[in-house]
Every structure is written in C-alpha cells, then in structure tokens.
Amino acid sequence: MIANDVTPRLGLRANAAQFLLLVAVNALVGGLLGTERTVLPLLGEREFHLTAYTAVLTYILAFGATKAVTNFLAGALSDRYGRKPVLLAGWLAAIPVPLLLIWAPNWGWVVAANVLLGVNQGLAWSTTVIMKIDLVGPHRRGLAMGLNEAAGYLAVAGTALASGALAARYGLRPAPFLLGAAYVALALGLSALLVRETRDHARHEAAGHPGGGRPDGLGTRQVVGLVSWREPALASVSQAGLVNNLNDGLAWGLFPVLFAAAGLSLPRIGLLAALYPAVWGFGQILTGPLSDRLGRKPLIVGGMVTQAGALGLVAAADGFGLWAAAAVLLGAGTAMVYPALLAAVGDVAHPAWRARAVGVYRLWRDGGFAVGALSAGLLADLVGIRGATWAVAALTAASGLLVAVRMYETHRPCGPAT
C-alpha cells in the first residue's frame, strides 16, 4: 500500500500529474546528453588533436559500457530499494559532468566525464521508464513509452541545436556545457522534491496479474537468461536494441566529422545533429500509441529496415540536402523501433521481475553504444566513415530480418484506455 493506505490506481489519467513530471525529468536526462552531440566530436579533433577515429570514439565507448552496466543495476536496485532513490543517485552522479567537460586539460577528463554521464543516463533514464510502466498499467504501455522517449530525444535534439549555436558564437567551451549544468540542477530539485515512489503500483498490478504462464519469483540470473536468449520475443528485442544504438553511436561520433570534412559550417552540422533525434523524438508520440493498435512486431521490423536504408543514404550522399533527408529517415526508423521495443518488454515480463527485465534489455541496448564506438571506429580507420556506414547498414537490415523470423507479437489490445 502507498501512503494514507490508498490502493494505487493504474492508468495514465489517474496518474497524470506524476506521469507528466517524469516526462519532464526524462527530458532533462536527454538534454544533458544533447550537450555533447554536436560539440564533443569536434572538440576531440580541434582542441585535443585526435586523428584516429577509434581514439575520438573512446568517450562513446566509455559512456556506452558504463550506461549498459548501470541500466542492469538500475533494474535490480529499483526492485530492491525503490525507484526514487535510484533516480536521485543518477542525478547526483551527473553533478561533475559539465564541470569536467569545461575544465578538461586532456581527453582523459572527457572520457571520465562520460563514465559519469553513463551512470546518470543508466540510472535516471531507466528509472523514469520503469516508473512510467508502473503507473500506466498494461493497456497503454506503447503510449507511455512513446511519450517518455519523445521527451528525452526531443531534448537531445533541441540541446544539440542550441549547443551548436552556442559553440559557433562563444566557442566549443564553456558555453554549451553551462546549459548542461543548469539541467542537472533543475532535475535534481524536481526529483528530490516532487517525484513520488511508484513501486507499490507494480506490486498492485502483480497482485492481479495472471502471470502469463510464467512464475513471478524468478531470480536475477533467470531473468538475464530469458531476456538475453531464452525467451524469443525478449531476446529478439534485445538484439534489435543493441543494433539500434550501435547506429546511434555511429551517428553521434562520426557523422559530425564526416559533415565537417565535407565543408559544412558548425551551425549546419548542429542542425543535422539535431534533425535526427528531433524526428526520432516527435515520431514516438505517434509510433508509441500506434504500437498499441498495430502491435509491436510490425513497427520493429519496419523501423530496422528504414534505418538501414537511411544509413545507406548517408554513405552514398554528399551534401546538406541529402544528408538532411537521411537524418529524417533515420529518425523515423528509430521512432518506429524505440517505444515498441520497451513496450514489448513490459508486455512479456511479469510485474514482479519487470524492472530487472527492463534493466537487462537496456544493458543490451545501450551496450550498442560501446559496440558501435569500437567497431565503427576500427572500420572507419580501415575503410573510412562511408565504408563503416555501409557495414552498419547491412547489419541493421539483418537485425530486422531476425526479428521478423524469431519474434512473436507480444501485444493484444485488452479493455478500454485508462
């Protein structure tokens, strides 16, 4: 039971105030990430004189590996200690990030800042996902995940655009990262003072959950096995999530370098860096609820194929107009995939082990940043950025085919919206 012995009520309408507050908090999580999207690849080249693509991408490798592990811990810690303490811990970890980036005397400081950024993103973003799933119940998970991810990635896009404009006017440091410091302060205050614990909502749902034929007392090792390889739908979404974020790591770390080498100005590079997550963010407002109507699988398969086509266009194109079209296409494909993947995990996992299932899925998904940084950097050093992009496009198409073959549909509409 929650405070005042009131039985928790599930549904978006019944929990609108807390849901919208969590949407705002997740926008700040995305905004902090967005301060890096335009600036850091150029900072590595221009101020720290990194020439090898693998070296430039070390910060994404550090970020992705840390975030992946922290995602897993966030699910387990949320089940054990509650959601709110984990959210607060994520924002406390973020406090040094903008300061390290502003004062970094060498690239090692940037890598260290991204380790802490990975902790922040893993704890704070994972927890807002879990809390929204707790609040809305089973009928509107797609809508909930669409709004959550839209807020985060629209903030990434807006901040990438703003940081590019600030960098063009005031230089690569410190102005773009002062914006990040403001985000951290605001998010920490909101999380500490206004966010409420949601673990009892999950317990309330679990009490009336039929279980879907699955025991609710699974150990963490069993959950890892189910999500990673044993359960066909969960394993399918885990590999698709990994490949999706491998794409994002490539776009984040190497596309600004490709655009700069083609002679684009910093504001135009910032616009391209913002366009992809902006379409990704706005699109999820539509694709999240669409997955509640059509099911998760069609959007996941279609989204992976669309991303593959977009990456091929980036590799083949030369010029702002075609790259802008590719960014829109890549954002649209990612928008189709992202909320459907998370909603599918919520569909299959029992409420008693759902937070851990989300954590394991996000471990695989955000491990894609680390895999992408390492593989894309090595490939780019061997065959150039365009060659690396063609290779990732082929991998993305293969991932979509695997989902088409192995995954079953996880969502069945049941009952009215609440």
Phi, psi and omega in degrees: 000152177264183183304149181066014177056032177267130179295131179300142177252131179267151176127151182293316182294319182292337184237031189301317185295312179293323180299312181294325176298317178293327173300316180295318179297320180290330174299323178290326173301312179295322180299320178297319176296322182296337179297341182264340195299319181270323196275315191296318178301323180284326176298318179299320181284314192273323182260326182255357171057042175278131183252325180282134180298324179299320179293319179300323186274006180299328180292326177288323175300313179297316179298310185294317180296316180294316181296320180300311180295319182292327174304314180298315179296325181300318179296313180294317180292325178294323177291326185275315189248351184105162185282316187298316178301325179291320177299315179296319179299323178298319181284329174296322179295336184280344187306315182284348191302303181296329180292318178297321180290324179292318188260002186305120176272346179208171185294335178300325177294322179296318177298316179298319178299324181282338169297313179293324176297322177297320176298314179302310183294320181295316181283311188284314181292316179302319184290322177294325175298309182299318182294322179291319176298319176304314189286320192275342183076190192281339194277334186232039179294322179298315177299316180299315180290326176298315179293320180298308183289328176299314180299315182297314187275336168294323176292322173303313183295311182298320181286325175299318178294315180294319181292326175297318178293319178295319180295321179294327184272320189243356183104165184295333176220149359264352194308313182299329185273344172294327175299318177298322178298321178294321177300316182298314182298315181294316182295320179296319178295314179298317183293321182287322191262329191241332181289137180248153179295142181239005185299329180291335174295320178294320178296321179295317177296319181297326182298329179252014184277132180288344177091343178058028181082002183250140175292147181266355183260040183288142172282164183299321180298321178294321178297317178302316180296317180298310186288329187275322184207333190281317184272120190302316182290315181295317179294323179296316181289331179295314180291323178294321177296319178299313181293323178301314182281340168299317175302315183294322177298321176298312182295319182293313190271329188247332183298318176301325178292318177299314182294321179294320179296333178277359176093011178289147179285163180300316176300323179289322176297318177298322178295316177295320179295332180273330187296316180299305178291337177293313177296320176304313182292307180299319183300328183291338174298330178268316187286332177301300177295332177298325178291337174288337181265314186267341187103166185278319190299314181301322181289323180294311181297311181298322181292321179294320179294320178297318177299319179300315177298320180295317179295322175299322178293320176301316182294325185272335189277166175206103181136154187300316186298311180291323177294324176296318177298319179295322178297319177296315180296318179296319177296320179295316179297320179292323178297325177295323188276315197299304181291329180294322178297311180295319179296324179296321176298316178297327178297314190275320187287138174291144181306331182290335179233017183294319180299319178292324178296317176299319179297318180292316177302314181290334172299311179295314184299310184278347166298340176299329176300313182293314179298318180294318180298316182289309184290317180294322178296315179296316179296318180296323177293330181274314189235007180089166182296320181295318178297319177297322181293320175300318181296317180292326176299317179295319178297321180294318177297319179295323178297317177298321178296321178297318176299317181300324184278317192260326188282141170260162178288130186261345189247131172234119178305134183212104173088171184283161175292147177229000000 
